[in-house]
Amino acid sequence: MQNLRHAPTHKTYITGFVLALILTAIPFGLVMSGLFPATATLSVIMIAAIIQVLVHLTFFLHLNFASTPRENLLALAFAAILIFIMVGGSIWIMFDLHMRMMG
């Protein structure tokens, strides 16, 4: 049975949503404005993406390592494997298509 003290509220979802919007708007604004060099912009995008993953894990998936660390670690490992397969597979397909079309 779920502990009611840690039950999600509307406030946690709204806070997570606002943080996700901010962490999406910052890289979008940097790319659209073109104020910084490409390497600095890419660095900010990667940092914002990592922070946004943590925001999603905390506010939407409610993963904390205090209550059930083993179950949370398994869920996080499974998500990381899925992301690796999706991103790695997409990059592999794009490079293969590029080599076949431009090679």
N, C-alpha and C positions, 0 to 999 in steps of 0.2 A: 504494500500500500504506500502511496506517495505521501511524503511528509507535506502537510499543508503550509508549513512555514516557508518552504522553498517553491511553492506553486507560482507559476508565471502569472504576472498581472498585465493589464493593459499598459501600465507605465513602462515595464521592461520592453515590451514590443515597440512602443512609440520611441523610446530612447534608442533602441537598436536601429529602427527605421531612420531616424534623424541622423544618427552617426553614419549609417550606410549611405545616405544621400550626400552628406558632406564629403565622405571618402570617395564618392564617385564624382562629385562636382569639382573637386580640387584637380585631379589629373585631367579631366575634360577641359577645364578652364586653362590649364597650362598648355595643353596641346593646341587648343584653338587660338590662344594669344601668341604663342611662339616667342615668349619673352626669354626663355632660357635655352641653352644649347641642348642638342638631342640627348647627350649622355646624362645631363642633370635632370631633364624631363623624364627620361626612362628610369632613373633612380627614384624619383619621387613617385612614379607610377608603381614601381615594385614595392616600395615601402607602404604606400597606401593600400595596395592589394593584400599585403601580409597583415596589416592592421585590420582590414576589412574581413579577412578570414577569421581573425580572432573575435571580432565583433559578432559575426554570424554564429560562431561556435558558442559564444557566451550568451547573447541575448535571444537567439532564435532556437538553437539546439539545446540550450541550457546545460552545456557540458562544464562541469567544474570537477576538479580532481580531489575535492574534499569528501564527497559522498561515496562514490563507487569508483575508485581509481582504475581498477582493472577493466571494468566494462567501458569506461570512457576511453581508456587507452586503446582497446580493441576497436571501438567505433572510429576513433581518430585514425588508427592505422588502416582500417578498411577504406575510409574516405581518401586518405593519401594515396593508397594503391589505385583506387578508381580514378583519381585526378591524374596520376602519373600515366595510366593507360590511355585516358582520353587525350591528354595534351601530347604525350609522346606519339600516340598513334596518329593524331592530326598532323603533327609536324612531319612524321615519316611519310604520310600520304602526300602532303604538299611538296616535299622535296622530291619524291618519286615522280609526281606529276610534272614538276618543273624539269627534271632530267629527261623525261620522255618527250615533253613538248619542245624544250629548248635545246636539248642535248645534241 
